[in-house]
Amino acid sequence: MEDLKNVLAQEISNLMEELKNLKQNFKEELKSLKNEIKEQIKEEVADIVHEVLEDWKLNIEENLTQNIEEVNDKMNSMESKFDSKLEPILQTLNQHQEIVKELEEIAETSTETTKKLIAENKRLSKLLHQITKKCTDLEGRQRRQNLRIVGVH
């Protein structure tokens, strides 16, 4: 019996050791399985995130393209309206430029004419002054020649 006890104790000890090893192996396999599941989840989440981002990207690109087209259409419409309103202004501007050019020519001609008239006026003023001096001198001479001596017979 003692032998049986010892054998049983030995068997129980072996079983306990085996159970410990199994427990250790189970923990390691469980840890390994946990890591594999984590990696698979990470990959799946990454794939899902990538798909969602791609969908968002496509959606954003479509919306941007549509918005750009709308803005271009509005800009083209505004440009044509602007051009139609700008044309009369440009015509008026061209007319004003022609008028200004004509007025500048007239002003230049007037300036030249004024300078000539001023020079002529100076010349005539000098001449008038000379004539006035001569006239005064002649009047003085005429008076001296017309002297009457009263009382002399």
MDAnalysis code that builds the backbone (N, CA, C; Angstrom):
import MDAnalysis as mda
import numpy as np

u = mda.Universe.empty(459, n_residues=153, atom_resindex=np.repeat(np.arange(153), 3), trajectory=True)
u.add_TopologyAttr("name", ["N", "CA", "C"] * 153)
u.add_TopologyAttr("resid", np.arange(1, 154))
u.add_TopologyAttr("resname", ["MET", "GLU", "ASP", "LEU", "LYS", "ASN", "VAL", "LEU", "ALA", "GLN", "GLU", "ILE", "SER", "ASN", "LEU", "MET", "GLU", "GLU", "LEU", "LYS", "ASN", "LEU", "LYS", "GLN", "ASN", "PHE", "LYS", "GLU", "GLU", "LEU", "LYS", "SER", "LEU", "LYS", "ASN", "GLU", "ILE", "LYS", "GLU", "GLN", "ILE", "LYS", "GLU", "GLU", "VAL", "ALA", "ASP", "ILE", "VAL", "HIS", "GLU", "VAL", "LEU", "GLU", "ASP", "TRP", "LYS", "LEU", "ASN", "ILE", "GLU", "GLU", "ASN", "LEU", "THR", "GLN", "ASN", "ILE", "GLU", "GLU", "VAL", "ASN", "ASP", "LYS", "MET", "ASN", "SER", "MET", "GLU", "SER", "LYS", "PHE", "ASP", "SER", "LYS", "LEU", "GLU", "PRO", "ILE", "LEU", "GLN", "THR", "LEU", "ASN", "GLN", "HIS", "GLN", "GLU", "ILE", "VAL", "LYS", "GLU", "LEU", "GLU", "GLU", "ILE", "ALA", "GLU", "THR", "SER", "THR", "GLU", "THR", "THR", "LYS", "LYS", "LEU", "ILE", "ALA", "GLU", "ASN", "LYS", "ARG", "LEU", "SER", "LYS", "LEU", "LEU", "HIS", "GLN", "ILE", "THR", "LYS", "LYS", "CYS", "THR", "ASP", "LEU", "GLU", "GLY", "ARG", "GLN", "ARG", "ARG", "GLN", "ASN", "LEU", "ARG", "ILE", "VAL", "GLY", "VAL", "HIS"])
u.atoms.positions = np.array([
    [0.774, -1.161, 0.000],
    [0.000, 0.000, 0.000],
    [0.843, 1.264, 0.000],
    [1.806, 1.107, 0.688],
    [2.708, 2.224, 0.732],
    [3.262, 2.445, -0.663],
    [3.514, 1.353, -1.296],
    [4.028, 1.479, -2.652],
    [2.977, 2.100, -3.557],
    [1.789, 1.697, -3.332],
    [0.700, 2.222, -4.130],
    [0.533, 3.720, -3.870],
    [0.693, 4.062, -2.621],
    [0.599, 5.470, -2.268],
    [1.718, 6.245, -2.946],
    [2.870, 5.670, -2.891],
    [4.014, 6.347, -3.501],
    [3.826, 6.449, -5.006],
    [3.342, 5.377, -5.597],
    [3.120, 5.379, -7.047],
    [2.049, 6.408, -7.365],
    [0.978, 6.367, -6.573],
    [-0.108, 7.324, -6.812],
    [0.394, 8.751, -6.601],
    [1.190, 8.936, -5.562],
    [1.722, 10.259, -5.301],
    [2.623, 10.694, -6.457],
    [3.415, 9.723, -6.929],
    [4.296, 10.013, -8.066],
    [3.450, 10.347, -9.291],
    [2.403, 9.588, -9.526],
    [1.524, 9.812, -10.672],
    [0.827, 11.160, -10.545],
    [0.368, 11.441, -9.336],
    [-0.306, 12.724, -9.102],
    [0.692, 13.849, -9.326],
    [1.911, 13.662, -8.845],
    [2.940, 14.671, -9.029],
    [3.234, 14.854, -10.507],
    [3.317, 13.739, -11.230],
    [3.558, 13.806, -12.685],
    [2.390, 14.496, -13.380],
    [1.194, 14.129, -12.942],
    [0.002, 14.743, -13.544],
    [-0.034, 16.249, -13.243],
    [0.339, 16.583, -12.008],
    [0.367, 17.995, -11.647],
    [1.396, 18.753, -12.488],
    [2.557, 18.099, -12.655],
    [3.597, 18.723, -13.474],
    [3.106, 18.872, -14.905],
    [2.472, 17.834, -15.410],
    [1.926, 17.857, -16.770],
    [0.846, 18.915, -16.880],
    [0.004, 19.010, -15.832],
    [-1.056, 20.016, -15.818],
    [-0.441, 21.421, -15.818],
    [0.641, 21.617, -15.071],
    [1.340, 22.899, -15.067],
    [1.866, 23.224, -16.457],
    [2.485, 22.224, -17.085],
    [3.009, 22.430, -18.431],
    [1.893, 22.743, -19.411],
    [0.783, 21.982, -19.247],
    [-0.371, 22.242, -20.129],
    [-0.915, 23.662, -19.900],
    [-0.971, 24.019, -18.617],
    [-1.440, 25.363, -18.283],
    [-0.512, 26.421, -18.894],
    [0.800, 26.199, -18.763],
    [1.784, 27.129, -19.331],
    [1.646, 27.170, -20.842],
    [1.525, 26.018, -21.483],
    [1.352, 25.956, -22.941],
    [0.060, 26.646, -23.357],
    [-1.009, 26.404, -22.544],
    [-2.291, 27.018, -22.853],
    [-2.173, 28.544, -22.788],
    [-1.483, 29.041, -21.742],
    [-1.291, 30.492, -21.603],
    [-0.514, 31.047, -22.800],
    [0.534, 30.350, -23.189],
    [1.344, 30.809, -24.311],
    [0.543, 30.787, -25.611],
    [-0.211, 29.716, -25.821],
    [-1.037, 29.621, -27.026],
    [-2.126, 30.678, -27.005],
    [-2.699, 30.880, -25.800],
    [-3.737, 31.895, -25.664],
    [-3.157, 33.282, -25.961],
    [-1.945, 33.535, -25.446],
    [-1.270, 34.808, -25.705],
    [-0.981, 34.967, -27.185],
    [-0.491, 33.901, -27.797],
    [-0.202, 33.920, -29.226],
    [-1.476, 34.161, -30.025],
    [-2.548, 33.459, -29.640],
    [-3.836, 33.615, -30.319],
    [-4.352, 35.044, -30.141],
    [-4.184, 35.571, -28.920],
    [-4.604, 36.946, -28.638],
    [-3.850, 37.921, -29.547],
    [-2.531, 37.742, -29.685],
    [-1.734, 38.608, -30.543],
    [-2.153, 38.491, -32.005],
    [-2.432, 37.266, -32.441],
    [-2.895, 37.057, -33.819],
    [-4.219, 37.762, -34.054],
    [-5.127, 37.613, -33.078],
    [-6.445, 38.265, -33.214],
    [-6.263, 39.780, -33.254],
    [-5.369, 40.302, -32.375],
    [-5.101, 41.743, -32.386],
    [-4.589, 42.191, -33.749],
    [-3.647, 41.450, -34.305],
    [-3.086, 41.796, -35.617],
    [-4.170, 41.753, -36.684],
    [-5.020, 40.706, -36.637],
    [-6.096, 40.603, -37.630],
    [-7.064, 41.778, -37.489],
    [-7.383, 42.119, -36.236],
    [-8.290, 43.242, -36.005],
    [-7.655, 44.533, -36.518],
    [-6.355, 44.712, -36.224],
    [-5.654, 45.907, -36.713],
    [-5.705, 45.980, -38.231],
    [-5.437, 44.845, -38.878],
    [-5.452, 44.823, -40.340],
    [-6.848, 45.124, -40.874],
    [-7.861, 44.491, -40.256],
    [-9.240, 44.727, -40.705],
    [-9.651, 46.174, -40.479],
    [-9.283, 46.722, -39.308],
    [-9.611, 48.123, -39.022],
    [-8.887, 49.030, -40.012],
    [-7.618, 48.706, -40.278],
    [-6.865, 49.507, -41.238],
    [-7.514, 49.446, -42.618],
    [-7.947, 48.245, -43.022],
    [-8.631, 48.099, -44.311],
    [-9.935, 48.899, -44.336],
    [-10.688, 48.806, -43.248],
    [-11.964, 49.528, -43.181],
    [-11.709, 51.033, -43.229],
    [-10.718, 51.476, -42.428],
    [-10.388, 52.915, -42.422],
    [-9.937, 53.348, -43.810],
    [-9.133, 52.538, -44.453],
    [-8.660, 52.855, -45.801],
    [-9.839, 52.960, -46.777],
    [-10.764, 52.005, -46.692],
    [-11.941, 52.036, -47.572],
    [-12.780, 53.281, -47.308],
    [-12.986, 53.582, -46.005],
    [-13.792, 54.764, -45.655],
    [-13.103, 56.028, -46.161],
    [-11.789, 56.099, -45.969],
    [-11.050, 57.269, -46.441],
    [-11.109, 57.393, -47.955],
    [-10.999, 56.283, -48.645],
    [-11.101, 56.311, -50.108],
    [-12.482, 56.787, -50.547],
    [-13.534, 56.278, -49.857],
    [-14.897, 56.731, -50.173],
    [-15.039, 58.228, -49.919],
    [-14.519, 58.688, -48.787],
    [-14.577, 60.122, -48.478],
    [-13.823, 60.910, -49.520],
    [-12.657, 60.404, -49.873],
    [-11.839, 61.093, -50.868],
    [-12.599, 61.226, -52.186],
    [-13.201, 60.122, -52.636],
    [-13.955, 60.161, -53.886],
    [-15.141, 61.114, -53.770],
    [-15.826, 61.050, -52.639],
    [-16.976, 61.925, -52.420],
    [-16.544, 63.388, -52.419],
    [-15.446, 63.668, -51.734],
    [-14.931, 65.043, -51.678],
    [-14.500, 65.500, -53.071],
    [-13.819, 64.627, -53.811],
    [-13.389, 64.978, -55.165],
    [-14.591, 65.275, -56.055],
    [-15.640, 64.441, -55.939],
    [-16.848, 64.671, -56.746],
    [-17.480, 66.008, -56.378],
    [-17.588, 66.255, -55.063],
    [-18.182, 67.518, -54.614],
    [-17.339, 68.706, -55.054],
    [-16.020, 68.582, -54.933],
    [-15.147, 69.670, -55.363],
    [-15.275, 69.922, -56.858],
    [-15.296, 68.841, -57.624],
    [-15.429, 68.982, -59.072],
    [-16.750, 69.672, -59.416],
    [-17.807, 69.239, -58.760],
    [-19.116, 69.843, -59.013],
    [-19.105, 71.312, -58.601],
    [-18.542, 71.612, -57.435],
    [-18.491, 73.001, -56.969],
    [-17.627, 73.863, -57.886],
    [-16.520, 73.303, -58.354],
    [-15.648, 74.047, -59.269],
    [-16.387, 74.341, -60.566],
    [-17.125, 73.372, -61.061],
    [-17.892, 73.590, -62.294],
    [-18.943, 74.672, -62.090],
    [-19.618, 74.631, -60.932],
    [-20.631, 75.650, -60.647],
    [-19.988, 77.034, -60.560],
    [-18.857, 77.105, -59.879],
    [-18.161, 78.394, -59.756],
    [-17.706, 78.889, -61.128],
    [-17.187, 77.978, -61.956],
    [-16.764, 78.361, -63.306],
    [-17.943, 78.864, -64.121],
    [-19.083, 78.179, -64.018],
    [-20.275, 78.629, -64.740],
    [-20.689, 80.021, -64.279],
    [-20.697, 80.215, -62.964],
    [-21.085, 81.528, -62.436],
    [-20.093, 82.606, -62.871],
    [-18.804, 82.260, -62.845],
    [-17.787, 83.236, -63.265],
    [-17.940, 83.572, -64.746],
    [-18.209, 82.567, -65.572],
    [-18.408, 82.824, -67.001],
    [-19.620, 83.713, -67.217],
    [-20.690, 83.437, -66.471],
    [-21.888, 84.261, -66.582],
    [-21.584, 85.697, -66.155],
    [-20.875, 85.843, -65.042],
    [-20.530, 87.179, -64.558],
    [-19.587, 87.877, -65.534],
    [-18.692, 87.121, -66.131],
    [-17.744, 87.707, -67.081],
    [-18.485, 88.242, -68.303],
    [-19.459, 87.471, -68.795],
    [-20.194, 87.944, -69.967],
    [-21.028, 89.176, -69.609],
    [-21.628, 89.186, -68.411],
    [-22.376, 90.367, -67.970],
    [-21.434, 91.557, -67.832],
    [-20.271, 91.309, -67.252],
    [-19.277, 92.362, -67.074],
    [-18.839, 92.903, -68.427],
    [-18.560, 91.998, -69.368],
    [-18.132, 92.424, -70.699],
    [-19.207, 93.266, -71.377],
    [-20.476, 92.825, -71.260],
    [-21.556, 93.571, -71.918],
    [-21.714, 94.963, -71.299],
    [-21.461, 95.085, -70.004],
    [-21.568, 96.396, -69.361],
    [-20.303, 97.220, -69.560],
    [-19.194, 96.552, -69.765],
    [-17.922, 97.240, -69.928],
    [-17.775, 97.844, -71.327],
    [-18.368, 97.227, -72.323],
    [-18.222, 97.676, -73.715],
    [-18.629, 99.142, -73.903],
    [-19.817, 99.567, -73.435],
    [-20.167, 100.986, -73.589],
    [-19.196, 101.915, -72.856],
    [-18.712, 101.467, -71.717],
    [-17.766, 102.288, -70.963],
    [-16.478, 102.455, -71.752],
    [-16.018, 101.370, -72.369],
    [-14.800, 101.442, -73.185],
    [-14.994, 102.358, -74.388],
    [-16.172, 102.292, -75.001],
    [-16.449, 103.177, -76.130],
    [-16.420, 104.635, -75.681],
    [-17.058, 104.903, -74.545],
    [-17.064, 106.265, -74.009],
    [-15.650, 106.706, -73.677],
    [-14.865, 105.815, -73.111],
    [-13.484, 106.127, -72.776],
    [-12.694, 106.479, -74.038],
    [-12.875, 105.716, -75.097],
    [-12.185, 106.004, -76.361],
    [-12.600, 107.365, -76.906],
    [-13.892, 107.654, -76.828],
    [-14.365, 108.958, -77.285],
    [-13.727, 110.077, -76.453],
    [-13.671, 109.875, -75.150],
    [-13.079, 110.895, -74.278],
    [-11.598, 111.065, -74.568],
    [-10.922, 109.966, -74.867],
    [-9.503, 110.069, -75.202],
    [-9.308, 110.880, -76.475],
    [-10.170, 110.680, -77.455],
    [-10.082, 111.457, -78.698],
    [-10.346, 112.929, -78.418],
    [-11.366, 113.205, -77.592],
    [-11.703, 114.596, -77.263],
    [-10.541, 115.252, -76.515],
    [-9.957, 114.522, -75.570],
    [-8.817, 115.063, -74.813],
    [-7.657, 115.357, -75.751],
    [-7.419, 114.461, -76.703],
    [-6.325, 114.674, -77.656],
    [-6.590, 115.942, -78.472],
    [-7.840, 116.111, -78.935],
    [-8.193, 117.306, -79.695],
    [-8.027, 118.560, -78.828],
    [-8.483, 118.486, -77.568],
    [-8.368, 119.634, -76.672],
    [-6.902, 119.970, -76.390],
    [-6.064, 118.943, -76.275],
    [-4.638, 119.195, -76.067],
    [-4.038, 119.906, -77.275],
    [-4.453, 119.487, -78.480],
    [-3.959, 120.151, -79.689],
    [-4.431, 121.599, -79.722],
    [-5.715, 121.806, -79.367],
    [-6.261, 123.172, -79.345],
    [-5.519, 124.014, -78.308],
    [-5.263, 123.406, -77.135],
    [-4.552, 124.141, -76.079],
    [-3.143, 124.496, -76.531],
    [-2.488, 123.567, -77.215],
    [-1.132, 123.833, -77.699],
    [-1.159, 124.971, -78.720],
    [-2.123, 124.898, -79.643],
    [-2.263, 125.948, -80.648],
    [-2.578, 127.283, -79.971],
    [-3.488, 127.241, -78.980],
    [-3.856, 128.473, -78.263],
    [-2.652, 129.043, -77.539],
    [-1.835, 128.189, -76.958],
    [-0.638, 128.648, -76.252],
    [0.310, 129.341, -77.215],
    [0.522, 128.716, -78.367],
    [1.405, 129.320, -79.364],
    [0.845, 130.662, -79.832],
    [-0.455, 130.686, -80.102],
    [-1.094, 131.916, -80.559],
    [-0.986, 132.998, -79.476],
    [-1.222, 132.604, -78.226],
    [-1.132, 133.561, -77.120],
    [0.272, 134.130, -77.018],
    [1.280, 133.278, -77.148],
    [2.671, 133.748, -77.091],
    [2.933, 134.755, -78.209],
    [2.420, 134.430, -79.410],
    [2.614, 135.347, -80.545],
    [1.910, 136.668, -80.275],
    [0.662, 136.570, -79.726],
    [-0.091, 137.794, -79.448],
    [0.582, 138.630, -78.370],
    [1.149, 137.981, -77.367],
    [1.860, 138.721, -76.317],
    [3.072, 139.433, -76.912],
    [3.812, 138.711, -77.757],
    [4.984, 139.322, -78.398],
    [4.552, 140.499, -79.265],
    [3.464, 140.310, -80.024],
    [2.950, 141.381, -80.893],
    [2.476, 142.555, -80.043],
    [1.813, 142.248, -78.912],
    [1.333, 143.296, -78.016],
    [2.508, 144.102, -77.476],
    [3.588, 143.421, -77.073],
    [4.776, 144.123, -76.586],
    [5.350, 145.023, -77.671],
    [5.433, 144.473, -78.888],
    [5.976, 145.252, -80.005],
    [5.113, 146.492, -80.254],
    [3.770, 146.261, -80.261],
    [2.866, 147.388, -80.512],
    [2.895, 148.404, -79.369],
    [3.071, 147.891, -78.131],
    [3.166, 148.814, -76.984],
    [4.392, 149.701, -77.121],
    [5.515, 149.082, -77.498],
    [6.732, 149.868, -77.711],
    [6.515, 150.896, -78.815],
    [5.888, 150.432, -79.895],
    [5.633, 151.328, -81.028],
    [4.716, 152.471, -80.603],
    [3.663, 152.130, -79.829],
    [2.738, 153.155, -79.345],
    [3.478, 154.155, -78.465],
    [4.338, 153.640, -77.622],
    [5.114, 154.514, -76.743],
    [5.995, 155.456, -77.574],
    [6.643, 154.891, -78.612],
    [7.495, 155.724, -79.470],
    [6.659, 156.769, -80.205],
    [5.513, 156.313, -80.710],
    [4.645, 157.248, -81.451],
    [4.118, 158.328, -80.511],
    [3.753, 157.920, -79.297],
    [3.253, 158.897, -78.327],
    [4.343, 159.925, -78.025],
    [5.581, 159.443, -77.856],
    [6.698, 160.363, -77.603],
    [6.881, 161.322, -78.773],
    [6.838, 160.766, -79.963],
    [7.016, 161.624, -81.148],
    [5.875, 162.619, -81.260],
    [4.671, 162.144, -80.999],
    [3.498, 163.018, -81.099],
    [3.601, 164.160, -80.077],
    [3.989, 163.791, -78.851],
    [4.152, 164.808, -77.815],
    [5.234, 165.801, -78.228],
    [6.336, 165.287, -78.775],
    [7.421, 166.144, -79.222],
    [6.936, 167.068, -80.341],
    [6.184, 166.481, -81.287],
    [5.671, 167.296, -82.409],
    [4.676, 168.333, -81.923],
    [3.803, 167.974, -80.978],
    [2.846, 168.940, -80.448],
    [3.596, 170.083, -79.758],
    [4.634, 169.698, -79.012],
    [5.435, 170.726, -78.337],
    [6.090, 171.637, -79.355],
    [6.619, 171.092, -80.429],
    [7.260, 171.894, -81.453],
    [6.223, 172.784, -82.134],
    [5.051, 172.244, -82.393],
    [4.015, 173.039, -83.063],
    [3.605, 174.217, -82.175],
    [3.506, 174.012, -80.888],
    [3.139, 175.096, -79.984],
    [4.224, 176.180, -79.983],
    [5.449, 175.733, -80.012],
    [6.526, 176.733, -80.006],
    [6.508, 177.536, -81.294],
    [6.105, 176.919, -82.386],
    [6.069, 177.643, -83.651],
    [4.856, 178.587, -83.708],
    [3.854, 178.290, -82.952],
    [2.658, 179.107, -82.972],
    [2.675, 180.164, -81.863],
    [3.793, 180.562, -81.443],
    [3.874, 181.542, -80.374],
    [3.432, 182.910, -80.933],
    [2.629, 183.536, -80.218],
    [2.209, 184.890, -80.618],
    [2.778, 185.876, -79.592],
    [3.308, 186.780, -80.104],
    [3.803, 187.796, -79.199],
    [2.788, 188.915, -79.248],
    [2.233, 189.169, -78.141],
    [1.184, 190.169, -78.035],
    [1.828, 191.515, -77.686],
    [1.395, 192.529, -78.282],
    [1.871, 193.871, -78.002],
    [3.005, 194.297, -78.910],
    [3.467, 193.524, -79.727],
    [4.532, 193.893, -80.647],
    [3.841, 194.204, -81.990],
    [4.179, 195.469, -82.502],
    [3.581, 195.877, -83.753],
    [4.573, 196.018, -84.784],
])
